[in-house]
């Protein structure tokens, strides 16, 4: 029987005692053989630590107040010391910057504000020397309205690029009257998803901003264009792609209205932009996405390079309603899709609820068809961890809890620049200071995403060491004089030191690197505990307190006093004598290796 299902079906503490006392466990560990280099290169993504960089905000190398590629190259040694395997760059392609790079006008170049293709090649080469892969953002749902494809498409209804985008007549449209929008579909960033174009007298569809027209994925030429784009970057040595908004490629061909969301009294609800809230099921997660991704994956898997060996990973931005839908994103054995679709169902619970975390982590272990989960708690589109999980008093300890779940759970881990030093969400306080169009449209209820995109806080010098410019594209938060990478690296009890230690354990401890996972002490409403186990090595137990009150847990079988060796614990906490009594302080964490 599968080990995790055995644990789940019996009393967890009793079984834990039986597992850890298995005969010969320690001696078998010594007989383990390391993976071959070739195998490790192919499987690197299964236990990967991936670090998202928002290039505008990471490091400015030329003093213009905006981060750039050469700035990232300058900081690679920091990333190597932290222990990351790959960096994911949000878009650095040429763009009018209506959505700060997610409106792409040229997929095969670098925006001058970030550098040149030569700078990019240097970044890849220097990262490769440090065994760090560079992952590009791939935006296939839409382009910029300044992309040559769209400029051609909107020039004439007879243009060969016309059907590369989603054009439709309005309702009741006549030769002199544009009529009404084709249906009630809304932009994810507020108001109608349809924009009238006077030149050709039709509406075009945009799931996101007006300046981001959606591509028509029913056109085979669009498929071929993106396979060529992917090949272009693979030849430059990228380690893979993160596919933006990938579940929105297709729409209902019949243009049926989305359903209105209603409150408990049956009245329509409003979203942050003042629009009637809709269920977007007719413009999101339609089945056509799967064959597209299988096609892109097949094309990428054929690519080989002696210069840059190893798997080119496909990561999906996959906000989905349940684990069954997430499991589909991996594809099948014959037609694989994503290596790592993001499991946002865990990271965006947005409250420290033990039962929910326990259930979702169990889903990731047991209900993904044996595929590798990708856990992610933070990114450039959401308030940082302090705003979603913190209490303003124990924020650092709470971030230790979150990061332990992220790195000590089974699978790959993705986190956001600045998480490792506890950067806080710092939104603008005045509408006139807002840069993100989301905030401009939704203010004051929706303040936009500027607050989670502020410059990286490197040290206590001017502009936090991010830039020598008189002013930076977003203000540096005032916390930088105390919260910065230099200060964190000098403190052995800092959050940075915690991240570094957790990542090291994830890479070097056999159970944490590749072991199966099962939840234990599963009726405890205040403490989340789990065990990781792999054949031939000691099991590892992890316990995290979700409350501001001290908690004591017993994870030993009755009558057993199994010894435990501390691997990591909240600074200042005592080492437990055995599994029978583990004392956790407020939001305390304990990671221990179980001894025979």
C-alpha positions in Angstrom: 0.0 0.0 0.0 1.2 3.5 -0.8 2.9 4.9 2.3 1.0 8.2 2.5 -2.3 6.4 2.3 -1.3 4.0 5.0 -0.5 7.0 7.3 -3.8 8.7 6.4 -5.9 5.6 7.2 -4.5 5.0 10.7 -3.7 6.8 13.9 -0.9 9.1 12.8 1.1 9.1 16.0 1.1 5.3 16.3 2.2 4.9 12.7 4.9 7.5 13.1 6.4 5.5 15.9 6.3 2.3 13.8 7.8 4.1 10.8 10.8 5.6 12.6 11.7 2.3 14.3 11.9 0.4 11.1 14.9 -2.0 11.3 18.0 -1.1 9.3 17.0 2.4 8.4 20.2 4.1 9.4 22.5 1.5 7.8 20.6 1.6 4.6 21.2 5.3 4.4 24.9 4.8 4.1 24.3 2.6 1.1 22.5 5.3 -0.9 24.1 6.1 -4.2 24.0 9.6 -5.6 22.1 10.3 -8.8 24.2 10.4 -12.0 24.9 13.9 -13.3 22.7 13.4 -16.4 19.8 12.2 -14.2 20.2 15.1 -11.8 20.2 17.6 -14.8 16.9 16.0 -16.1 15.2 16.0 -12.7 16.5 19.3 -11.3 13.1 20.9 -11.3 11.5 18.3 -9.1 13.1 19.7 -5.9 13.8 23.2 -7.4 14.0 26.4 -5.5 12.9 29.2 -7.9 13.2 32.9 -7.2 11.0 35.4 -8.9 12.7 38.6 -9.9 10.7 41.7 -10.9 13.5 43.3 -13.0 12.3 46.9 -12.6 12.8 46.6 -8.9 15.8 44.3 -8.3 19.0 46.3 -9.1 19.6 49.4 -11.2 23.1 49.3 -12.7 23.1 52.5 -14.8 21.5 55.0 -12.4 18.2 55.6 -14.2 16.1 54.5 -11.3 14.9 51.3 -13.0 16.3 47.9 -12.5 17.9 46.1 -15.4 19.6 42.9 -16.6 23.1 43.9 -15.7 21.9 44.7 -12.2 20.6 41.1 -11.9 24.0 39.8 -13.1 25.7 41.8 -10.3 23.6 40.1 -7.7 24.0 36.5 -8.8 26.4 35.7 -6.0 23.8 36.7 -3.5 21.3 34.4 -5.2 23.8 31.6 -5.2 24.5 32.1 -1.5 20.8 32.0 -0.8 20.7 28.6 -2.6 18.3 29.2 -5.5 18.3 26.9 -8.6 16.6 29.2 -11.0 15.4 32.8 -11.4 12.1 33.6 -13.1 12.2 37.1 -14.7 8.9 38.9 -15.3 8.9 40.2 -18.9 12.0 42.0 -20.2 10.8 42.2 -23.8 10.2 45.5 -25.6 7.0 46.9 -24.4 5.1 50.2 -24.1 4.8 49.3 -20.4 1.0 49.7 -20.2 1.2 46.7 -17.9 4.9 47.0 -17.0 6.0 44.5 -19.6 3.0 42.1 -19.9 2.0 44.0 -23.0 4.7 42.8 -25.4 5.5 44.5 -28.7 8.4 42.2 -29.7 8.9 38.7 -28.3 12.5 38.3 -29.7 14.4 41.2 -28.2 15.1 43.0 -24.9 13.5 46.3 -23.9 16.3 49.0 -23.9 15.5 50.1 -20.4 16.6 46.6 -19.2 19.6 46.3 -21.6 20.3 44.4 -24.8 20.3 40.8 -26.0 24.1 40.8 -25.3 23.3 41.7 -21.7 20.8 38.9 -21.5 23.3 36.4 -23.0 25.8 37.5 -20.4 23.2 37.1 -17.6 22.5 33.5 -18.8 26.2 32.7 -19.0 27.0 34.0 -15.6 24.0 32.4 -14.0 25.0 29.1 -15.7 28.4 29.3 -14.1 26.7 29.4 -10.7 24.3 26.6 -11.6 21.3 29.0 -11.7 18.9 28.7 -14.6 17.1 31.7 -16.1 13.4 31.3 -16.7 11.5 33.6 -19.1 8.0 34.8 -18.8 6.0 33.7 -21.8 2.8 35.7 -22.5 0.7 33.8 -25.0 -2.8 35.1 -24.2 -2.3 38.6 -25.6 0.2 41.0 -27.1 0.6 44.8 -26.9 -1.6 46.8 -29.2 1.7 48.1 -30.6 2.9 44.7 -31.7 3.3 44.5 -35.4 0.8 41.6 -35.6 -1.9 43.8 -34.1 -1.0 46.9 -36.0 -1.5 44.8 -39.2 -4.7 43.2 -37.8 -6.4 46.5 -37.1 -5.4 48.1 -40.4 -8.0 46.3 -42.5 -10.6 43.6 -42.2 -8.9 42.0 -45.2 -5.4 42.0 -43.7 -3.7 38.5 -43.4 -3.3 39.2 -39.6 -6.9 40.0 -39.1 -7.8 36.6 -37.6 -4.8 36.5 -35.3 -7.0 38.4 -32.8 -10.6 38.3 -31.5 -12.7 40.7 -33.6 -16.5 40.8 -33.5 -19.4 43.0 -34.6 -21.4 44.6 -31.9 -24.9 43.7 -31.0 -27.4 45.5 -33.3 -24.5 47.0 -35.2 -25.3 48.9 -38.4 -23.3 50.7 -41.1 -23.6 53.9 -39.1 -24.0 52.7 -35.5 -21.5 50.5 -33.6 -24.3 49.0 -31.5 -23.6 47.5 -28.1 -20.6 45.4 -27.0 -20.9 41.7 -28.1 -21.6 40.4 -24.6 -21.1 41.2 -20.9 -17.6 39.8 -20.6 -15.3 41.9 -18.4 -11.6 42.7 -18.3 -9.8 41.3 -15.3 -8.7 44.9 -14.7 -12.1 46.4 -14.8 -15.0 47.3 -17.1 -15.9 45.8 -20.5 -13.5 43.4 -22.2 -14.5 44.8 -25.6 -13.0 47.8 -27.2 -14.4 49.6 -30.3 -12.0 50.2 -33.2 -13.2 52.9 -35.5 -10.8 52.1 -38.4 -12.3 48.7 -39.1 -15.6 49.2 -37.2 -15.5 46.1 -35.0 -14.8 45.4 -31.4 -11.7 43.5 -30.2 -11.6 41.4 -27.1 -9.1 42.0 -24.3 -9.2 39.8 -21.2 -6.8 42.3 -19.5 -6.0 45.9 -20.4 -7.4 47.7 -23.5 -3.8 47.8 -24.7 -3.5 44.0 -24.5 -5.7 42.5 -27.3 -6.2 38.7 -27.0 -4.8 36.4 -29.6 -7.0 34.0 -31.5 -5.7 30.5 -30.6 -8.1 29.0 -33.1 -5.7 30.2 -35.8 -2.9 27.6 -36.4 -0.5 30.4 -37.5 -0.5 31.7 -33.9 0.6 28.3 -32.7 3.5 28.3 -35.1 4.5 31.8 -34.2 4.9 30.9 -30.5 6.7 27.7 -31.2 9.3 29.8 -33.1 9.4 32.3 -30.2 10.0 29.5 -27.6 12.8 28.1 -29.9 14.4 31.5 -30.1 14.9 31.7 -26.4 15.8 28.0 -25.9 18.7 28.6 -28.3 19.9 31.4 -26.1 20.1 29.0 -23.2 17.0 29.7 -21.1 16.1 27.1 -18.5 12.4 27.2 -19.3 9.3 29.4 -19.2 6.6 30.6 -16.9 3.4 30.9 -18.9 1.4 33.9 -17.9 -2.4 33.8 -17.6 -2.3 30.5 -19.5 -5.8 29.4 -18.6 -7.3 32.3 -20.5 -6.3 31.4 -24.0 -9.8 30.4 -25.2 -13.3 31.8 -24.9 -16.7 30.5 -25.5 -17.1 30.6 -29.3 -20.8 31.4 -29.0 -20.1 34.5 -26.9 -22.6 33.5 -24.2 -22.8 36.0 -21.4 -21.0 35.2 -18.1 -23.3 34.5 -15.1 -23.8 37.3 -12.6 -22.6 36.6 -9.1 -25.2 37.3 -6.4 -25.2 37.7 -2.7 -27.3 35.7 -0.2 -30.3 37.8 -1.0 -30.1 37.2 -4.7 -28.8 40.7 -5.5 -25.9 41.2 -7.9 -22.6 41.9 -6.2 -20.0 44.5 -7.3 -16.3 44.0 -7.8 -13.4 46.3 -6.8 -14.0 48.4 -10.0 -17.6 49.0 -9.4 -18.8 46.6 -12.1 -21.3 43.8 -11.6 -19.3 40.8 -10.6 -19.3 37.9 -13.0 -18.3 34.2 -13.1 -15.7 34.1 -15.8 -16.1 30.4 -16.6 -16.7 31.2 -20.3 -13.4 33.0 -20.7 -11.2 31.0 -18.4 -9.9 27.4 -18.1 -11.6 26.1 -21.3 -10.4 22.7 -22.5 -8.6 24.0 -25.6 -5.7 25.1 -23.4 -4.6 21.5 -22.9 -3.8 20.6 -26.5 -2.0 23.9 -27.0 0.3 23.3 -24.0 0.9 19.7 -25.1 1.9 21.1 -28.5 4.3 23.7 -27.0 5.8 21.1 -24.6 6.4 18.6 -27.4 8.2 21.2 -29.4 10.4 22.3 -26.5 11.2 18.7 -25.5 12.7 18.1 -28.9 15.3 20.9 -28.3 18.7 19.7 -27.2 21.9 21.6 -26.4 25.3 20.4 -25.2 26.0 23.9 -24.0 22.9 24.1 -21.7 22.0 20.6 -20.6 19.0 19.5 -18.7 15.2 19.8 -18.7 13.6 23.0 -19.9 10.9 23.5 -17.3 7.4 24.6 -18.1 5.7 26.5 -15.2 2.0 27.5 -15.4 0.3 30.4 -13.8 -2.7 28.3 -12.8 -5.3 29.8 -10.5 -7.8 27.0 -10.5 -10.9 26.1 -8.5 -9.8 22.7 -7.2 -7.1 20.0 -7.2 -8.8 18.0 -9.9 -8.4 20.9 -12.3 -4.8 21.5 -11.3 -4.0 17.8 -11.9 -5.2 18.2 -15.5 -2.5 20.8 -16.1 0.3 18.2 -16.0 -1.2 16.5 -19.1 -0.8 12.8 -19.7 2.2 10.5 -20.1 1.7 10.6 -23.9 1.0 14.3 -24.0 2.7 16.1 -21.1 1.9 19.8 -20.6 3.4 21.6 -17.6 6.2 20.2 -15.4 5.1 22.5 -12.6 1.7 24.2 -12.7 1.5 26.5 -9.7 -0.5 25.1 -6.7 -2.0 28.4 -5.7 -4.6 26.6 -3.6 -2.1 26.3 -0.8 -0.2 29.5 -1.0 -3.2 31.8 -1.4 -5.4 30.5 1.5 -4.5 33.9 3.0 -5.3 32.9 6.6 -3.5 30.6 9.0 -6.1 27.9 9.2 -4.6 24.6 10.2 -7.4 22.4 8.8 -7.4 24.1 5.4 -3.6 23.9 5.1 -3.7 20.2 6.2 -6.3 19.3 3.6 -4.7 21.2 0.7 -1.2 19.7 1.5 -2.8 16.3 1.5 -4.4 17.1 -1.8 -0.9 18.0 -3.2 0.5 14.7 -2.0 -2.3 12.3 -2.9 -4.4 13.9 -5.6 -2.0 15.1 -8.3 -1.5 11.7 -9.9 2.0 11.4 -8.5 3.2 14.6 -10.1 5.5 17.1 -8.5 3.7 20.0 -6.8 4.9 23.6 -7.1 4.2 25.6 -4.0 4.0 29.4 -4.2 2.9 31.9 -1.6 3.8 35.2 -3.1 4.3 37.0 -6.5 4.2 40.4 -8.2 0.4 40.4 -8.5 -0.5 40.0 -4.8 0.2 41.8 -1.5 3.3 40.4 0.2 3.2 37.8 3.0 2.9 40.4 5.8 -0.4 41.8 4.3 -2.0 38.4 3.8 -0.7 36.4 6.7 0.9 38.7 9.2 -0.5 40.2 12.4 1.8 43.2 12.7 3.4 41.8 15.8 4.7 38.4 14.9 5.3 38.9 11.2 8.8 37.5 11.1 7.8 34.4 13.0 4.8 33.9 10.8 7.1 34.2 7.8 9.2 31.4 9.3 6.0 29.3 9.5 5.1 30.1 5.8 8.6 29.5 4.5 8.8 26.1 6.4 5.6 25.0 4.6 7.1 26.2 1.3 10.5 24.5 1.6 9.9 21.5 3.9 6.9 20.2 2.0 7.2 17.8 -0.9 7.9 19.4 -4.4 9.4 22.5 -5.9 9.2 25.9 -4.3 8.8 29.4 -5.8 9.2 32.6 -3.9 9.4 36.3 -4.5 12.3 38.7 -4.3 12.5 40.2 -0.8 10.6 37.5 1.0 13.8 36.2 2.4 14.4 39.5 4.2 10.8 40.2 5.2 10.0 43.0 2.9 6.6 44.5 3.6 3.8 45.6 1.3 4.0 49.4 0.9 1.1 50.7 -1.2 0.8 54.3 -2.3 -1.2 56.6 0.0 -2.4 59.0 -2.7 -4.0 58.2 -6.1 -1.6 60.6 -7.8 1.3 58.4 -6.8 -0.1 55.2 -8.3 1.8 53.7 -11.2 -0.1 50.5 -11.7 -3.2 51.0 -13.9 -5.1 48.6 -11.8 -4.8 51.1 -8.9 -5.6 54.0 -11.2 -8.8 52.3 -12.3 -9.8 50.8 -8.9 -8.8 53.5 -6.4 -9.4 53.6 -3.5 -10.9 50.2 -3.0 -8.2 48.7 -5.3 -4.9 50.4 -4.7 -3.1 48.3 -7.4 0.1 46.3 -7.2 2.7 49.0 -6.6 2.9 48.0 -2.9 4.4 44.6 -3.6 6.8 45.8 -6.4 8.9 48.3 -4.5 12.7 48.2 -5.0 14.8 45.5 -3.3 16.3 46.6 0.0 19.9 45.7 -0.3 21.5 47.9 2.4 21.1 51.1 4.5 22.6 53.4 1.9 20.6 55.9 -0.2 17.8 54.2 -2.1 18.6 51.0 -0.2 21.5 50.3 -2.5 19.1 49.7 -5.3 20.0 52.7 -7.4 22.2 55.8 -7.5 19.4 57.8 -9.2 17.9 60.9 -7.5 14.6 59.1 -7.5 13.5 55.5 -8.3 10.6 54.3 -10.4 8.7 53.4 -7.2 9.7 54.8 -3.8 12.0 52.7 -1.6 10.0 51.8 1.6 11.2 53.7 4.7 11.9 50.3 6.4 15.1 49.8 4.3 17.4 51.3 7.0 16.6 48.4 9.2 15.2 45.7 6.9 17.8 45.1 4.2 19.9 42.2 2.8 23.2 43.3 4.3 21.9 43.5 7.8 20.0 40.2 7.4 23.1 38.4 6.2 25.1 39.6 9.2 22.6 38.2 11.7 22.6 34.4 12.3 19.1 34.6 13.7 17.6 36.6 10.8 14.9 35.6 8.4 17.5 35.4 5.6 19.5 32.9 7.7 16.3 30.9 8.2 15.6 30.8 4.4 19.2 29.9 3.7 19.1 27.0 6.3 15.7 25.7 5.0 16.9 25.7 1.4 20.1 23.9 2.4 18.1 21.2 4.2 15.8 20.9 1.2 18.8 20.2 -0.9 20.9 18.0 1.4 18.6 16.1 3.6 17.4 12.9 1.8 13.9 12.9 3.3 13.3 16.6 2.6 14.8 16.4 -0.9 12.7 13.5 -2.2 10.7 11.9 0.5 7.0 11.3 0.5 4.9 13.3 2.9 2.0 12.7 5.3 0.2 14.8 7.8 0.3 13.7 11.4 -1.3 14.7 14.6 -4.2 15.4 12.3 -6.8 16.4 14.8 -4.8 19.3 16.2 -6.5 22.6 15.4 -3.5 24.8 16.3 -0.4 23.0 15.1 0.4 21.6 11.6 2.7 18.7 11.6 3.9 16.3 8.9 6.5 13.7 8.3 8.8 13.2 5.3 10.3 9.8 4.6 12.4 8.2 1.9 13.8 4.7 1.8 17.2 4.3 3.4 17.3 7.5 5.4 15.9 8.8 8.7 12.4 10.3 8.6 12.1 14.0 9.3 9.2 15.5 11.3 8.1 19.1 10.9 5.8 21.0 13.3 4.6 24.6 13.0 2.5 26.5 15.5 -0.3 28.6 13.8 -1.1 30.6 16.9 0.4 33.4 19.1 0.2 31.1 22.1 2.8 28.4 23.0 1.8 24.9 22.1 3.2 21.4 23.1 2.7 18.5 20.7 3.4 14.8 21.2 4.2 12.9 18.0 5.4 9.7 19.5 3.5 6.4 19.7 2.2 5.6 23.2 4.9 4.1 25.4 7.6 5.2 22.9 10.1 8.0 23.6 11.7 8.1 20.1 14.7 10.4 20.0 14.8 13.3 17.6 17.8 15.3 16.4 17.1 19.0 15.8 17.8 20.2 12.2 16.2 23.6 12.5 14.1 25.5 15.1 12.9 28.9 15.9 15.8 30.9 17.4 15.8 30.6 21.2 13.7 27.5 21.4 14.8 24.5 23.4 15.7 21.1 21.8 13.1 18.5 22.6 14.3 15.3 24.3 12.0 13.1 22.3 9.0 13.1 20.0 6.9 12.9 23.1 7.1 16.5 23.9 7.9 19.2 21.4 7.4 22.7 22.7 6.6 25.4 20.2 6.6 29.1 21.1 4.3 31.7 19.4 4.3 30.8 15.7 7.2 28.5 16.5 8.7 26.0 14.1 10.6 22.7 14.7 12.3 20.4 12.2 13.9 17.3 13.4 15.4 14.1 12.2 14.0 11.0 13.9 16.6 8.7 15.5 16.3 5.0 16.1 
